[in-house]
Amino acid sequence: MKLFLVIYAGSQIGGFAGPLPYGMDECVKRRDTFRASQAEVIESGFSAQMNRKLTDAEMKDIRAMRFECEWRGLKPELSA
């Protein structure tokens, strides 16, 4: 089993990182950083990276994202 940081877009896999060279504790720290950034954008409605307010459609997509650390036997498949 290998460790992956999986990014879900709704119920489908939208991206992933891994297999990761570190353990679950480090993965959880990094996952929590992504979650905190997501919460900040949701609260403010502003993207510092794009330097503008986000559209309703963009906000919907951001709200639908989830970040999870998962042990998997096989590499995650996008849109699975």
N, C-alpha and C positions, 0 to 999 in steps of 0.2 A: 504494500500500500504506500502511496506517495501523497504528500500534502499539497493542496492547491488552494489558492484564494480565488473563489468563483464569484463572478459578477452576474447577478440575475437581472434581466430586464423583464419585469412582470414574472411570468412563470418559466421563461426560457433563459438559457445561458447566453449572455451577451458578450462575455469575455472571461478570461481567467489568466492567472499568473501561476507558473509552476511547471514541473514539480519544484517546490521551494527547497532551498538548501538549508533551511532552518526549521525549528520545531514549531509546535502549536502555539506556545506562549508568544513568540515573535509574530506569528501570523495574526493572532488575536489583536496584538498591539497595532499592527498595520491596518487590519480590518476596522478597528475602532477609530483610527485616524480618518479613514475614508467615510465612515458613518458620521463622524463629527463634522467633516467638511460638507457632507450632504445636508445635514441638519441646518447648518449655517446658511446654505444657499436657499433651502426651503423657507427658513424664517425670514430672510432678507429679500428673497426674490431677485437678488443681484448676483451676477457672475463677475468676480474680480478678473478672471482670466480673459473674458470677452469685454470687460469694462462697460457693461450695460445691464439694464433690467432684462429679465428673461420673459419670453412669451408664455402664455397659458399652456401651449402645447409642450414647450420645453420643460416647464414646471411639472407637468403631468408625467413626462418621461423620467425626470429626476426622482419624483415621489415613488415611481414604480421600481426603482433600482434597489437591489439588496446586495450586500457584501457578506460572504460566508467563507469560513475556513473548513475545508472538507478533505478527509482522507478518501482517496479513490484508487481503485485497482487500475483503471484506465484513464487516460487523459480525457478531460471533459470535451464534449463536442458542442460547437456553437449552435444555437437555436434548438438544442435538445431539451 
